[in-house]
Amino acid sequence: MTSRLTIATWNINSVRLRQDLLLNLVHEAAPDIICLQETKAPDPLFPADLGARLGLPHVLTRGMKGYNGVAILSRMPLRLIEATPDWCGKSDCRHIAAEVETYGAPLTIQNFYVPAGGDIPDRELNIKYGHKLDFIAEAGAHFKSFPPHRTILVGDLNIAPLEHDVWSHKQLLGVVSHTPPEVAGLNAWQAAGFIDAMRFFVPDDQKLYTWWSYRNRDWRTSNRGRRLDHIWVSKDLQTSLAGLRVLTEARDWPRGSDHVPVLLTFEIDE
């Protein structure tokens, strides 16, 4: 006997500003777990009643004032995994991990917000780009040392690795988020034991985006998107993959984020 479980990941770009849009997400897709990035709220200011209003009463947050921040909201109980690395020694609230009680053995949720990396793809000229490369290298080395098991890794990884993850591979090769060093680092991280669950459902030769710039007013017509948001699963969960949905319509929600939610459904043996 199997049970269905749906997990959503979304860079909400301020949870306090856009918390009501989470009601839209619950109404549209009824996820069992929501992972948020860029919450921009220190833990004491995270909306205290948000989980209850969404029907996801188990909430874990790791936030700071003004920027970054991650959170997990769940229908099932969560247990915070406290022994997580301090990536690049910055303590900047870019990662939270938890075990979630499911119908069989627990699942581990890894929720990441990778640094954007600034505008100049040169670590000597741009310390933000260097930080990004160091972050993904540390993450790859960590999971290589501790291979994932029953693990779902989600988040805004701020890299579009494949040719059809961007609107123009040729024009964006020199643009931060699609440069060869970033892609190589992300691929090494994924090779530590994960499967790209989105591309399990959507072939590599098909366009797949999750982000459209605020600067592009008519985003649907131009469709200059990038796939910056990802869901990976450990290899032992591949047979549980049951469905994928990119909630593209969320890009048009009033005061919406420039990212859209991504939802992955599993069929898990009880």
Stockholm file with secondary structure:
# STOCKHOLM 1.0

chainA/1-270         MTSRLTIATWNINSVRLRQDLLLNLVHEAAPDIICLQETKAPDPLFPADLGARLGLPHVLTRGMKGYNGVAILSRMPLRLIEATPDWCGKSDCRHIAAEVETYGAPLTIQNFYVPAGGDIPDRELNIKYGHKLDFIAEAGAHFKSFPPHRTILVGDLNIAPLEHDVWSHKQLLGVVSHTPPEVAGLNAWQAAGFIDAMRFFVPDDQKLYTWWSYRNRDWRTSNRGRRLDHIWVSKDLQTSLAGLRVLTEARDWPRGSDHVPVLLTFEIDE
#=GR chainA/1-270 SS CEEEEEEEEEECSCHHHHTTHHHHHHHHHCCSEEEEECCCCCGGGSCTTHHHHHTCCEEEEECCSSSCCEEEEESSCEEECCCCCCGGGCCCSCEEEEEECCSSSCEEEEEEECCCCCSCCCTTTCHHHHHHHHHHHHHHHHHHHSCCSSEEEEEECCCCCSGGGBSCHHHHTTSTTSCHHHHHHHHHHHTTTEEEHHHHHSCTTSCCCSEECTTCTTHHHHCCEECCEEEEEEGGGGGGEEEEEECGGGGGSTTCCSBCCEEEEEEEEC
#=GC SS_cons         CEEEEEEEEEECSCHHHHTTHHHHHHHHHCCSEEEEECCCCCGGGSCTTHHHHHTCCEEEEECCSSSCCEEEEESSCEEECCCCCCGGGCCCSCEEEEEECCSSSCEEEEEEECCCCCSCCCTTTCHHHHHHHHHHHHHHHHHHHSCCSSEEEEEECCCCCSGGGBSCHHHHTTSTTSCHHHHHHHHHHHTTTEEEHHHHHSCTTSCCCSEECTTCTTHHHHCCEECCEEEEEEGGGGGGEEEEEECGGGGGSTTCCSBCCEEEEEEEEC
//
